[in-house]
Amino acid sequence: MRTRAINPAARGTAVLASGALMAGSFGFLFLAKAPVTGVTDLYWGLHLDGIMSLDDLFGFGHIAVYAALTMILGRFARTVGGWLTVVGALAALGLAVEIAQGLGGSRSFGIDDLLANLLGICVGFFGLILIGPPRQRRMR
């Protein structure tokens, strides 16, 4: 059985579509006030105040989300140059989200959030380095 090569244009469209979907989803999460209220209620409901502060919990959330985004989108990139493009795009997205929060009124701009985003991107980038680029299939 012969495998077919993936059309580069179709692959690019899939990456763009998945990136747009992720950006829209995370844009809602980062700009809407309801997710923050839900996390705050969960924090107090689980009595996490004895373990960490609410600000620390949000910081860890920023790190986890941006690390995951970097690794997921980086797997599509296949090269180190592509990984750096993903890193730059996510850094720009993180800055844009923080600026939009400051302008929106329901949330506020935070340099600590921006630094947590950048730390998450770095963690994801080093994760990509550790697992390496995806293997290329050979055509017979």
Backbone as ProteinMPNN parsed JSONL, in Angstrom:
{"seq_chain_A": "MRTRAINPAARGTAVLASGALMAGSFGFLFLAKAPVTGVTDLYWGLHLDGIMSLDDLFGFGHIAVYAALTMILGRFARTVGGWLTVVGALAALGLAVEIAQGLGGSRSFGIDDLLANLLGICVGFFGLILIGPPRQRRMR", "coords_chain_A": {"N_chain_A": [[0.839, -1.174, 0.0], [0.588, 2.155, -0.854], [1.522, 5.248, 0.53], [0.207, 8.552, 0.551], [1.655, 11.735, -0.036], [1.36, 14.625, 2.023], [-0.328, 17.439, 0.933], [1.334, 20.489, 0.768], [-0.035, 22.976, 0.77], [-2.555, 22.29, 1.786], [-1.793, 21.42, 4.312], [-0.797, 23.815, 5.366], [-3.164, 25.311, 5.428], [-4.636, 23.833, 7.293], [-3.075, 24.226, 9.571], [-3.318, 27.008, 9.851], [-6.113, 27.207, 10.252], [-6.473, 25.702, 12.625], [-4.881, 27.215, 14.328], [-6.257, 29.666, 14.285], [-8.663, 28.883, 15.466], [-7.737, 28.121, 18.02], [-6.677, 30.597, 18.864], [-9.011, 32.17, 18.911], [-10.486, 30.796, 20.877], [-8.792, 30.971, 23.143], [-8.642, 33.695, 23.258], [-11.232, 34.368, 24.057], [-11.207, 33.134, 26.587], [-9.205, 34.622, 27.876], [-10.105, 37.227, 27.754], [-12.764, 37.415, 28.597], [-14.75, 37.919, 31.506], [-16.063, 35.932, 32.918], [-14.642, 33.321, 32.935], [-12.594, 33.925, 34.773], [-13.995, 34.412, 37.122], [-15.072, 31.856, 37.531], [-12.729, 30.323, 37.994], [-11.825, 31.563, 40.297], [-13.92, 30.954, 42.074], [-13.636, 28.16, 42.135], [-11.077, 27.973, 43.247], [-11.486, 28.967, 45.887], [-13.445, 27.146, 46.661], [-12.103, 24.696, 46.694], [-10.38, 25.166, 48.733], [-7.752, 26.131, 48.342], [-6.291, 28.196, 49.257], [-4.529, 27.812, 51.356], [-2.4, 26.596, 50.193], [-1.392, 27.962, 47.901], [-1.252, 31.329, 46.615], [-3.947, 33.13, 45.025], [-3.062, 34.681, 42.898], [-0.679, 33.35, 42.244], [-1.737, 30.952, 41.309], [-3.085, 31.814, 38.98], [-0.828, 32.672, 37.59], [0.562, 30.24, 37.188], [-1.323, 29.076, 35.551], [-1.165, 30.695, 33.237], [1.457, 30.046, 32.427], [1.191, 27.278, 31.921], [-0.753, 27.218, 29.849], [0.471, 28.685, 27.726], [2.81, 27.188, 27.368], [1.736, 24.759, 26.523], [0.423, 25.598, 24.133], [2.66, 26.418, 22.635], [4.027, 23.985, 22.291], [2.092, 22.426, 20.953], [1.491, 23.893, 18.568], [4.075, 24.098, 17.636], [4.7, 21.493, 16.891], [3.493, 21.286, 14.432], [5.158, 22.84, 12.913], [7.693, 21.688, 12.237], [10.411, 22.428, 11.756], [13.31, 24.097, 13.163], [13.373, 26.796, 12.556], [10.677, 27.211, 12.001], [9.688, 26.706, 14.533], [10.697, 28.926, 15.897], [9.231, 30.906, 14.662], [6.681, 30.258, 15.619], [7.123, 30.763, 18.339], [7.609, 33.555, 18.274], [5.13, 34.444, 17.247], [3.358, 33.623, 19.271], [4.337, 35.098, 21.412], [3.728, 37.669, 20.508], [0.941, 37.37, 20.422], [0.411, 37.008, 23.166], [1.166, 39.532, 24.166], [-0.662, 41.14, 22.765], [-3.083, 40.197, 23.827], [-2.823, 40.975, 26.513], [-2.731, 43.771, 26.226], [-5.261, 44.185, 25.095], [-6.818, 43.359, 27.253], [-6.271, 45.387, 29.044], [-7.426, 47.554, 27.741], [-10.046, 46.784, 27.54], [-11.571, 46.93, 29.927], [-12.948, 45.067, 31.576], [-11.007, 43.448, 32.517], [-7.519, 43.652, 33.562], [-4.367, 45.039, 32.464], [-1.363, 43.271, 32.931], [1.966, 43.15, 33.83], [3.171, 41.059, 35.078], [1.613, 38.919, 34.219], [2.266, 38.951, 31.523], [4.983, 38.289, 31.659], [4.722, 35.709, 32.718], [3.454, 34.489, 30.558], [5.546, 34.603, 28.664], [7.43, 33.0, 29.975], [6.073, 30.554, 29.907], [6.069, 30.142, 27.13], [8.81, 29.793, 26.73], [9.234, 27.443, 28.234], [7.674, 25.644, 26.72], [9.097, 25.8, 24.286], [11.59, 24.713, 24.997], [10.666, 22.196, 25.598], [9.945, 21.365, 23.024], [12.496, 21.245, 21.911], [13.557, 19.146, 23.4], [11.947, 16.926, 22.617], [12.306, 16.942, 19.911], [12.127, 17.385, 16.257], [9.224, 16.259, 14.377], [9.191, 12.976, 12.896], [9.884, 12.383, 9.484], [7.931, 10.77, 7.074], [8.879, 8.154, 4.912], [8.52, 7.813, 1.442], [7.643, 5.06, -0.545]], "CA_chain_A": [[0.0, 0.0, 0.0], [1.382, 3.359, -0.995], [0.976, 6.398, 1.248], [0.255, 9.796, -0.202], [2.264, 12.878, 0.648], [0.405, 15.674, 2.383], [-0.199, 18.647, 0.135], [1.773, 21.578, 1.641], [-1.07, 24.015, 0.892], [-3.582, 21.776, 2.703], [-1.2, 21.422, 5.649], [-0.777, 25.208, 5.809], [-4.543, 25.702, 5.731], [-5.005, 23.167, 8.546], [-2.365, 24.914, 10.651], [-3.958, 28.309, 10.023], [-7.446, 27.019, 10.819], [-6.355, 25.295, 14.035], [-4.35, 28.367, 15.057], [-7.337, 30.644, 14.439], [-9.59, 28.336, 16.45], [-7.1, 28.252, 19.339], [-6.589, 32.019, 19.213], [-10.351, 32.607, 19.282], [-10.854, 30.173, 22.16], [-8.013, 31.56, 24.223], [-9.038, 35.094, 23.345], [-12.423, 34.402, 24.907], [-10.821, 32.807, 27.958], [-8.382, 35.667, 28.477], [-10.76, 38.533, 27.749], [-14.057, 37.378, 29.282], [-14.631, 37.923, 32.969], [-16.667, 34.716, 33.473], [-13.68, 32.288, 33.321], [-11.873, 34.334, 35.982], [-14.907, 34.19, 38.241], [-15.147, 30.408, 37.741], [-11.476, 29.864, 38.602], [-11.816, 32.091, 41.666], [-14.859, 30.136, 42.861], [-13.013, 26.845, 42.31], [-9.958, 28.18, 44.175], [-12.012, 29.039, 47.248], [-14.195, 25.921, 46.929], [-11.154, 23.616, 47.005], [-9.568, 25.628, 49.874], [-6.359, 26.178, 47.911], [-5.642, 29.368, 49.825], [-3.454, 27.389, 52.241], [-1.316, 26.036, 49.385], [-0.82, 29.028, 47.075], [-2.126, 32.492, 46.461], [-4.734, 33.151, 43.802], [-2.193, 35.23, 41.842], [0.226, 32.275, 41.827], [-2.53, 30.004, 40.523], [-3.255, 32.401, 37.647], [0.487, 32.65, 36.945], [0.796, 28.866, 36.718], [-2.236, 28.869, 34.433], [-0.565, 31.338, 32.065], [2.619, 29.246, 32.022], [0.723, 26.004, 31.364], [-1.451, 27.441, 28.576], [1.411, 29.076, 26.677], [3.698, 26.047, 27.108], [0.971, 23.804, 25.706], [0.253, 26.177, 22.803], [3.951, 26.381, 21.94], [4.337, 22.613, 21.892], [1.111, 21.944, 19.975], [1.709, 24.563, 17.287], [5.44, 23.783, 17.208], [4.709, 20.174, 16.235], [3.121, 21.494, 13.037], [6.177, 23.624, 12.22], [8.644, 20.701, 11.718], [11.8, 22.894, 11.706], [13.64, 25.037, 14.228], [12.917, 28.106, 12.088], [9.233, 27.231, 12.22], [9.475, 26.821, 15.976], [10.941, 30.316, 16.284], [8.065, 31.655, 14.186], [5.616, 29.988, 16.596], [7.489, 31.485, 19.563], [7.357, 34.979, 18.036], [3.691, 34.673, 17.1], [2.705, 33.493, 20.579], [4.744, 36.253, 22.224], [2.902, 38.784, 20.028], [-0.425, 37.104, 20.876], [0.355, 37.29, 24.605], [1.185, 40.986, 24.334], [-1.939, 41.666, 22.265], [-4.127, 39.845, 24.801], [-2.658, 41.826, 27.7], [-3.145, 45.131, 25.852], [-6.724, 44.156, 24.951], [-7.402, 43.308, 28.597], [-6.156, 46.726, 29.625], [-8.35, 48.467, 27.07], [-11.422, 46.279, 27.606], [-12.281, 47.384, 31.116], [-13.368, 44.004, 32.493], [-9.769, 42.865, 33.051], [-6.473, 44.665, 33.595], [-3.06, 44.692, 31.921], [-0.438, 42.897, 33.985], [3.299, 42.786, 33.363], [3.448, 39.723, 35.615], [0.961, 37.969, 33.308], [3.067, 38.93, 30.301], [6.187, 37.513, 31.972], [4.309, 34.306, 32.843], [3.244, 34.022, 29.187], [6.862, 34.387, 28.056], [8.02, 31.83, 30.618], [5.388, 29.395, 29.346], [6.578, 29.953, 25.769], [10.166, 29.226, 26.873], [9.08, 26.048, 28.67], [7.21, 24.907, 25.549], [10.176, 25.748, 23.304], [12.555, 23.715, 25.466], [10.002, 20.9, 25.409], [10.106, 21.019, 21.61], [13.898, 20.859, 21.713], [13.756, 17.817, 23.998], [11.306, 15.849, 21.857], [12.808, 16.989, 18.546], [11.127, 17.543, 15.205], [8.538, 15.011, 14.012], [9.844, 12.197, 11.853], [9.314, 12.442, 8.146], [7.663, 9.439, 6.509], [9.495, 7.906, 3.615], [7.648, 7.298, 0.39], [8.244, 3.892, -1.226]], "C_chain_A": [[0.889, 1.243, 0.0], [0.716, 4.515, -0.24], [1.131, 7.642, 0.389], [0.918, 10.881, 0.632], [1.183, 13.924, 0.938], [0.701, 16.903, 1.526], [0.202, 19.798, 1.057], [0.729, 22.679, 1.82], [-2.171, 23.58, 1.856], [-3.067, 21.779, 4.134], [-1.178, 22.84, 6.207], [-2.158, 25.711, 6.192], [-4.994, 25.088, 7.057], [-4.332, 23.854, 9.733], [-3.008, 26.271, 10.915], [-5.323, 28.187, 10.687], [-7.366, 26.631, 12.289], [-5.806, 26.437, 14.877], [-5.412, 29.421, 15.299], [-8.349, 30.175, 15.481], [-9.02, 28.467, 17.859], [-7.058, 29.711, 19.776], [-7.957, 32.556, 19.631], [-10.782, 32.07, 20.633], [-10.102, 30.811, 23.313], [-8.297, 33.043, 24.365], [-10.264, 35.258, 24.23], [-12.033, 34.159, 26.361], [-10.068, 33.943, 28.633], [-9.074, 37.015, 28.56], [-12.079, 38.559, 28.508], [-13.849, 37.329, 30.796], [-15.143, 36.622, 33.583], [-15.642, 33.624, 33.808], [-12.902, 32.631, 34.587], [-12.731, 34.092, 37.212], [-15.008, 32.702, 38.56], [-13.902, 29.856, 38.409], [-11.403, 30.335, 40.051], [-12.741, 31.277, 42.569], [-14.278, 28.755, 43.133], [-11.866, 26.912, 43.315], [-10.452, 28.186, 45.618], [-12.774, 27.767, 47.621], [-13.296, 24.75, 47.298], [-10.216, 23.972, 48.159], [-8.076, 25.615, 49.527], [-5.593, 27.349, 48.505], [-4.514, 29.011, 50.794], [-2.239, 26.88, 51.484], [-0.608, 27.119, 48.578], [-1.794, 30.176, 46.984], [-2.879, 32.389, 45.137], [-3.908, 33.694, 42.632], [-1.217, 34.179, 41.332], [-0.502, 31.26, 40.95], [-2.751, 30.525, 39.104], [-1.93, 32.414, 36.893], [0.816, 31.277, 36.396], [-0.119, 28.541, 35.535], [-1.703, 29.474, 33.147], [0.606, 30.505, 31.534], [2.158, 27.965, 31.331], [0.078, 26.195, 29.991], [-0.457, 27.78, 27.472], [2.439, 27.983, 26.39], [2.99, 25.031, 26.215], [0.774, 24.323, 24.287], [1.544, 26.116, 21.991], [4.257, 24.976, 21.45], [3.369, 22.1, 20.829], [1.368, 22.573, 18.606], [3.116, 24.278, 16.746], [5.546, 22.433, 16.525], [4.293, 20.281, 14.777], [4.28, 22.106, 12.24], [7.268, 22.752, 11.585], [10.092, 21.154, 11.631], [12.041, 23.868, 12.855], [13.22, 26.453, 13.832], [11.411, 28.274, 12.263], [8.897, 27.365, 13.689], [9.661, 28.272, 16.427], [9.818, 31.226, 15.807], [6.898, 31.492, 15.149], [5.882, 30.767, 17.881], [7.194, 32.98, 19.405], [5.875, 35.299, 17.941], [2.98, 34.587, 18.446], [3.093, 34.63, 21.519], [3.917, 37.483, 21.816], [1.448, 38.617, 20.474], [-0.566, 37.425, 22.363], [0.341, 38.779, 24.893], [-0.139, 41.594, 23.895], [-3.077, 41.386, 23.243], [-4.033, 40.752, 26.024], [-3.08, 43.264, 27.402], [-4.664, 45.199, 25.726], [-7.409, 44.091, 26.313], [-7.355, 44.682, 29.251], [-7.135, 47.714, 29.022], [-9.808, 48.074, 27.26], [-12.208, 46.715, 28.812], [-12.679, 46.285, 32.078], [-12.165, 43.319, 33.14], [-8.699, 43.95, 33.027], [-5.17, 44.124, 33.003], [-2.145, 44.342, 33.087], [0.903, 42.476, 33.417], [3.682, 41.401, 33.889], [2.79, 38.638, 34.759], [1.765, 37.83, 32.017], [4.351, 38.12, 30.515], [5.871, 36.027, 32.132], [4.038, 33.708, 31.464], [4.581, 33.691, 28.525], [7.58, 33.189, 28.679], [7.385, 30.55, 30.092], [5.86, 29.093, 27.933], [7.97, 29.333, 25.816], [10.11, 27.762, 27.294], [8.635, 25.176, 27.498], [8.296, 24.761, 24.494], [11.23, 24.717, 23.72], [11.962, 22.31, 25.401], [10.107, 20.436, 23.97], [11.534, 20.57, 21.312], [14.141, 19.45, 22.247], [13.139, 16.699, 23.159], [11.738, 15.836, 20.397], [11.709, 17.141, 17.523], [10.448, 16.217, 14.884], [9.28, 14.287, 12.892], [9.114, 12.368, 10.537], [9.091, 11.02, 7.661], [8.354, 9.312, 5.159], [8.462, 7.351, 2.656], [8.354, 6.124, -0.281], [8.063, 3.993, -2.7]], "O_chain_A": [[1.834, 1.341, 0.783], [-0.49, 4.733, -0.355], [2.071, 7.761, -0.398], [0.758, 10.934, 1.851], [0.222, 14.072, 0.183], [1.846, 17.34, 1.418], [-0.5, 20.071, 2.031], [0.618, 23.255, 2.902], [-2.667, 24.385, 2.645], [-3.807, 22.099, 5.064], [-1.498, 23.056, 7.376], [-2.309, 26.45, 7.165], [-5.658, 25.751, 7.854], [-4.952, 24.039, 10.78], [-3.219, 26.645, 12.068], [-5.656, 28.968, 11.579], [-8.107, 27.168, 13.113], [-6.22, 26.612, 16.022], [-5.476, 30.008, 16.379], [-8.835, 30.971, 16.284], [-9.725, 28.873, 18.783], [-7.367, 30.027, 20.925], [-8.056, 33.313, 20.597], [-11.37, 32.79, 21.44], [-10.694, 31.153, 24.337], [-8.206, 33.593, 25.462], [-10.329, 36.172, 25.052], [-12.469, 34.88, 27.259], [-10.262, 34.204, 29.821], [-8.674, 37.864, 29.357], [-12.479, 39.608, 29.013], [-12.874, 36.756, 31.283], [-14.7, 36.245, 34.668], [-15.746, 33.031, 34.882], [-12.584, 31.748, 35.384], [-12.236, 33.615, 38.234], [-15.026, 32.321, 39.731], [-14.0, 29.01, 39.297], [-10.968, 29.59, 40.929], [-12.38, 30.951, 43.699], [-14.411, 28.233, 44.24], [-11.705, 26.012, 44.138], [-9.9, 27.49, 46.47], [-12.749, 27.355, 48.781], [-13.671, 23.909, 48.115], [-9.353, 23.174, 48.526], [-7.247, 25.15, 50.31], [-4.39, 27.484, 48.286], [-3.628, 29.833, 51.028], [-1.161, 26.745, 52.063], [0.621, 27.191, 48.566], [-2.989, 30.029, 47.238], [-2.482, 31.642, 44.242], [-4.041, 33.218, 41.505], [-0.948, 34.112, 40.133], [0.051, 30.77, 39.966], [-2.622, 29.775, 38.137], [-1.908, 32.189, 35.683], [1.295, 31.154, 35.269], [0.275, 27.812, 34.624], [-1.774, 28.852, 32.087], [0.722, 30.289, 30.327], [2.678, 27.607, 30.274], [0.335, 25.417, 29.072], [-0.538, 27.213, 26.383], [2.897, 27.87, 25.253], [3.577, 24.51, 25.267], [0.94, 23.567, 23.33], [1.522, 25.801, 20.802], [4.698, 24.796, 20.316], [3.786, 21.409, 19.9], [1.453, 21.867, 17.602], [3.316, 24.225, 15.533], [6.403, 22.247, 15.662], [4.696, 19.452, 13.961], [4.37, 21.911, 11.028], [7.723, 23.062, 10.484], [10.959, 20.301, 11.442], [11.098, 24.397, 13.444], [12.763, 27.224, 14.676], [10.933, 29.349, 12.629], [7.943, 28.05, 14.057], [8.886, 28.784, 17.235], [9.488, 32.208, 16.472], [6.204, 32.46, 15.462], [4.966, 31.364, 18.447], [6.602, 33.597, 20.29], [5.413, 36.302, 18.485], [2.093, 35.392, 18.73], [2.28, 35.076, 22.328], [3.463, 38.243, 22.672], [0.796, 39.589, 20.858], [-1.548, 38.042, 22.775], [-0.401, 39.243, 25.758], [-0.679, 42.466, 24.576], [-3.936, 42.24, 23.461], [-5.051, 41.242, 26.515], [-3.719, 43.905, 28.236], [-5.286, 46.153, 26.194], [-8.462, 44.698, 26.508], [-8.298, 45.085, 29.932], [-7.621, 48.611, 29.711], [-10.702, 48.914, 27.157], [-13.427, 46.86, 28.721], [-12.746, 46.525, 33.283], [-12.294, 42.684, 34.187], [-8.942, 45.048, 32.526], [-4.905, 42.923, 33.036], [-2.143, 45.028, 34.109], [0.974, 41.548, 32.612], [4.419, 40.661, 33.237], [3.352, 37.555, 34.593], [1.924, 36.73, 31.487], [4.753, 37.352, 29.64], [6.664, 35.178, 31.725], [4.357, 32.543, 31.224], [4.734, 32.638, 27.906], [8.265, 32.446, 27.976], [8.084, 29.564, 29.856], [6.033, 27.93, 27.569], [8.277, 28.441, 25.026], [10.855, 26.935, 26.769], [9.168, 24.083, 27.305], [8.408, 23.707, 23.868], [11.704, 23.941, 22.891], [12.686, 21.341, 25.172], [10.33, 19.254, 23.711], [11.75, 19.627, 20.551], [14.846, 18.656, 21.623], [13.744, 15.638, 23.006], [11.56, 14.83, 19.711], [10.523, 17.044, 17.84], [11.037, 15.157, 15.096], [9.917, 14.917, 12.048], [7.889, 12.482, 10.491], [9.96, 10.162, 7.817], [8.399, 10.259, 4.374], [7.633, 6.52, 3.026], [9.551, 6.201, -0.556], [8.499, 3.11, -3.438]]}, "name": "protein", "num_of_chains": 1, "seq": "MRTRAINPAARGTAVLASGALMAGSFGFLFLAKAPVTGVTDLYWGLHLDGIMSLDDLFGFGHIAVYAALTMILGRFARTVGGWLTVVGALAALGLAVEIAQGLGGSRSFGIDDLLANLLGICVGFFGLILIGPPRQRRMR"}
